[in-house]
Structures are given as C-alpha cells and as structure tokens.
Amino acid sequence: MKKNSAFSRWFYGEKDTLLGKVEMKPQNGHAPRAGEIRELMEERRLIREHIYDVEDNQKLRLFHRLYQAAAVVFCLMLMLIMLVVVSWLPENGDPDNPVNNEVSARYIENGLQETGAVNIVTGMILDYRAFDTFGESNVLFISTVTVLILLHNKKKEKKTSAEGGMRADKSIYEENLILQKIAGILVPIIVIFGIYVILNGHLSPGGGFSGGAIIGAGLILYQNAFGFEKTERFFTEKTYKWVCFVSLTFYCLAKSYSFFTGANHLESGIPLGKAGAILSSGLILPLNICVGLVVACTMYTFFAMFRKGDF
C-alpha cells in the first residue's frame, strides 16, 4: 500500500477525504404552520368522537360486551377447576396425606442433628430450603433497585429536589422535640432488639426476616424524627447497594459451597457447634445476619424512595 495514497492518508488519520466535498447544512427547527395546530386538534377531536366513542361505536360496544362475557366465563371455569381439585384432596387425618411424607418427618426427627439449629423452622429455611430463601432475598433487592431506577431523576433535578426536601424536612422536624426525644430513647432499643432476634433466630422464634423488619422499622422511626439530613450521614443509596451486594454475595458463595459438598457427600468442614449455643448451627447464623441486613435496608429504602420521590 502506498503511504501517500488517499486511502492510506485516510486510514492513518492524516486527512479526511470527505472533508470539504460533502454538502453539510445545519437543519432548521420545525415551525408549524398557522393552521397546522388547529388541523391536528380537529383530527384528535374526530378520532375521539368516532373511534373512542363507546356509546355510538357499534364495534367497541360489541367488543366490551364480548369482553365482559368472556370474563364471566373465565371466572366460572376457574371456580369449577378449583372445586374439582379440592374434591380430590385427601381427607383430614389420612395417613397418605402429603403432609405426612418422609420430608417433614426428616425435618422434625433429624433437623437438630443435621443443622445444629434448635429452631426447626430456621434450620429448614436456611439449610434444607436455603436456595428458596436466597431467591426471596434477591427478589427484595431487585424490586428495590427497580423502583430506584423508575424514580431516578436527572442529577441536577435530583440534587435540587434533595436539597429542597432536606430543608423542608429539617424545618418540620426541628420543632417536634417530643418525637425526637422519644425516638432517641426507642430507636436504640428497637435496633438492639432486632439484632437480638437475628442472632437468636437459630435458637428461638425469630431470624433474619423478622429481625430485619424490626431494624427497618427503627430506621424509619429515626428518619421521621430527625429527617433525611441526619439519616443520610450513615445511610445513603451507596450504603444500601454495598450492604445488599456483600450480603447476597456471601449468601450465594456460602450456600453454593454447602450445596456442592452435600450433593457430593463430602465433609464441609463447617462445625455445627453445640446445640443451644449462640455460635452453633454452622452457616445458619451468618446467613441470618445477611438476610436481616437485606430486609432492614430494603424496608427503609422503599420508605425513603416513596417519600422523597428518589433516594
């Protein structure tokens, strides 16, 4: 290839072969004619009168009648199917009922030995059925991120609205000293109780979902008492994303390892500990903490987004 050829000069960026040879004119903005707007409004009026006029449009009236009839038929068919299915259910107390199969018996008889959790429900949720719980935690995270995307505004608008919301929020809550004093006493108690419920989920009724809901309620109470300005000193959008990302990643990796060793009949090397002790039941305690963090952050984030219109 000759270096001085037109192609080589274009290839190496020395000269644009089309520069100065193509006609380029800036486009003018569209200026509607004087009667164009009136014509468009008249067309819209005619469309509404002759197409979307349900009372006078025979086709639309027929469609609505067929739609209503189809809806009634569908509901009746669904009720009939449900009644037939219920009629085939086994009688109450039948030993062949699905609830009396070997799965539930294994949970009850071998749950403490295999999971190390005194609370059988927690052992079932975070050990036997941990994959389902992981999916539920992901649903919470994905739903929050989806709402965050839908409510996300432009940076300038977001900054302006956030600052305006903070100023309005501050002016409202600075005068409510009673709520602030009560929240200053109750919020630490609520958060500590939520932590207790999470950490004792494998020993007593509770766990990540209920404890996380308690902590989330404490965060909402704190925000209502002191406003977004003080709350966002320690809890922001970035905080939520990192906490949920780390929690779900740890949950996924930990249970993937547990599933792999269990499916291949290998020793996991994770001690179950002494039943009844706080540090027991293998991975259930850290998994409870992960679920609790996700639930608490999700509750407060939903509240914050719908109150401010953004985070």
N, C-alpha and C positions, 0 to 999 in steps of 0.2 A: 504494500500500500504506500503510495506517495504521501509523504508527510505534508506537502504543500497543496494537496488536492482539497477540494471543497468539503468532501466527506470527512477527511482527517481533521481539518480545522474545526468542523462542527463537532466531531467525536471528542476531541481534546478540549473543547470549550473555548477555543481561541476566537471564534467568530460565529455568530448566529446567521446562518444562510438565509433565514426568512426575515431578518430584521430589515425594515425599510421596504420590503417587497409585498407585504400583505396590508391591505387597507384595514385600518382599525379606527373605529369611531366610537366615542362614548355614547351609550344608549340614553335616550331621554326618558324621563318618567312618564308613565301613562296618565294623560289628563282626560278624564271622561268628558264627553260632550254634554252640552246643556241639557238635552232631553234624555240622555242615556240613563241617568239615575231614575228618572220618572218611568222610563220603559221597564227597567228592572223591577221597580216596586210594583208596577202594574202586572208584570208576569208572575211575581210572587203572589199577589193577591188572587190572580186567576187560578194558580196552582192550588192554593189553599181552598178556594171555593169549589173547584170542580174535581179535584183529586182527593183531598183530605176531608172533604165534607161528608161525614159519616151518615148524616141524615138523608141526603139526597143521592149519594153514590150507591147504586144498587150492588156493585161488585164488593165494595167494602162492607156493606150491610150483610151480604151473603157470607163473606169471609168471617165476620165476627160471630155470626150465628153458628157456622160450622166449627169455629174455634171453641165456642162455649160447649157445643155438643161433644166435641172430641175430649175436652177437659173432663166433662162429667163421665164419659165412658171410661177414660183412663183411670179416674179415681175409683170407679166401681170395680174395674178389673183389678186394680191394686188391692182393694179391700178384699176381693174374692180370693186372690192369691194368698194374702196373709192369713185369712181364715182357714184355708186349706192347709197351709203349712202348720198353723197352730193345732189343727185337728190331728196331725200326725205326730205331735210331740209326745214323748213317753209320759206316763202318769207319774205323779209326785210320789217319791219313795221307791220307784222301780230300781232294782239293783243294776240294771243295764243302762241307766241314765249316763249321759256323757260326763256329768259332774263326778261320777263315781269311778272314773277311769284311773289308770295307773299313774297319770301325770300328777294329778292333785295329791294322790297318796304319796308319791315320791317327795313332793314339796313338804308335806307335813312330817313324814317319817325320817327323811334324810336331809332336810333343809339345814338343820343346825350343824350336822356333821360335815356337809359338803360346802356350805357357805361360811360357816362360823358366825352367822348373824342370829341373835336371839329373836329379833323381829322377823318372822317368816315372810311377811309381806315385802319388807325391804330386800330380803335375800332373793325373793322371786323377781322383783322389779329390776334390781341392779346386778343380778348374777344370772339366773336362768333366762330372764327376758330382758337382758341389758340392751340388746340391739333395738328393741322397741322403744325403750327409754331414750336411747341416743337419737332415734328418729324424732321423738316428741321434742327434745331439746333443740334439734335442728329446725323444727317447724317454728318454734318460738323465735329463734334467731332470724330465720328467713322472713317471717312475717314482719318483724320489726324493721329489718333492712328494707323491705318492700315499701312499707309506709314511709320510711325515711326518704326513700327515693321519690315517692309521689309528692311529699310535702317539701322537697328540697327546692329552694328558690335560688335566684342569682346571688352571687357573692355580695354585691353592693346592697341589694334589697335585703338579703339575709342579715348583713351587718347592721343596716339601718333599723330593721324591724326588731332585731335582738336588743340593740341599744335602747330603742324606744320602749320595748317590753320590759327591760330591766328597770328603766326609770319609772315607768308606771307601776311595776311590781313593787319597787322599793318604796314608793310613796304610799302605797296601800298598806304594806306590812310593817313599816316602821312605827305606825301609830297603834298597831294591835299588840300591845305589850302583854296582854293576858295570854293570847295564843302563843307568843314567843316563850314566855316563862314556862307554860305548861309543856310545850314541845321540848324545851331544854331539859325538862325532867323525864318526859316519857320516851323521847327518841332513843337515848342510850339504853333504856330498859328494853324497848322493843327490839333493837338491834341485837342486844346480848341474848335475849330470849330466842330470837331467830337463829343465832349461831348455835345456841344450846340444842334447838330442835334439829338442826342439820347434823351436828356432831353426834347426837344420840339416836339418829334415825335407825341404826342397826341394832339398838338395844331396847328401844321403846317406840311407841307410836310417834311418827314424825318422818323426817327425811328431807331431801333436797327440795322437793316441790313445796311442801308446807312451810319449811323454814325460809326458803327464798321468798315466798309470798309475804311472810311476816317482815322480813328485812325490807322488801319493796314498799310495804305499807309505811314503814318507818321513814324511808327516804321521801315518800310523798308527803308525809306529815311535816318533815323538816322543810321541804320546799314551800309548802303552804304557809309555814310560819315565818320563814326568813327570805323567801324569794329566790329567783334564779341566780342572782348575782353571787350570793354566798354559796349556793349549792354547786354552781359550776366551778368553784375553786377546787373541788376534789372529784366532781363527776361531770364529764363532758361527753360529747359524741365519741371522741377518740378513746376515752376510758371504757365506754361501753363496748366498742369494737374489739379492743385488745383483750378485755376480760373474757368476752364470749369466745373470741378466737382461741385464746390459750386454753380455756376450759374445755371447749369442744375438741380441740386437737389432742389434749391429754386423754380425754374420754375415749376418743377413737383409737389412739395408739394403744392405750392400756387394754381395752377390751379386744382389740384385734390380736394382741399377744395372747390374751386369755383364751380367745376362741381357737387360735391356732394350736396352742398346747393341748387344749381339751379335745379338739377334734382328732388329734394325732396321738392321744393317750400319752402325753408327755408331762413330766413334772414341771409346773410353772415356776417353782422356786419362791412363790409369794406365800409367806406363812399366814395361816388363818388366825393365829394367836389364841388366847384363852377366851372361851365364850363368856360374855358378860363384861369383859374388859373394854375400855374405851378404844384401845389400839388392838382391834381384832377384826375378824371377818374379811381379811385380805384387802381387795381393791374396793370394797363397798364404801368404806369411809371416805377416801379421796374422791370417788365418783359422786357420792352425796354432796360433797363440797362443790364439785363442778356444776352439778345440776342446780344447786342452791344459788350459786353466783349467776348463772344464766337466767333463772327465773326472777331473781331480785332486780337485775339490770333491765330485763325486758319489761317488767311491770312499771318501773319508774320511767323508762324511755318512752313507752307508749303514752303515759300521762303527760310527760314533758312535751312530746311532739304535738299532741292534740290540743294542749293548752296554748302553746306558743305558735302553732302553725309550722314549726320547724324545730330543730334541736339546736 
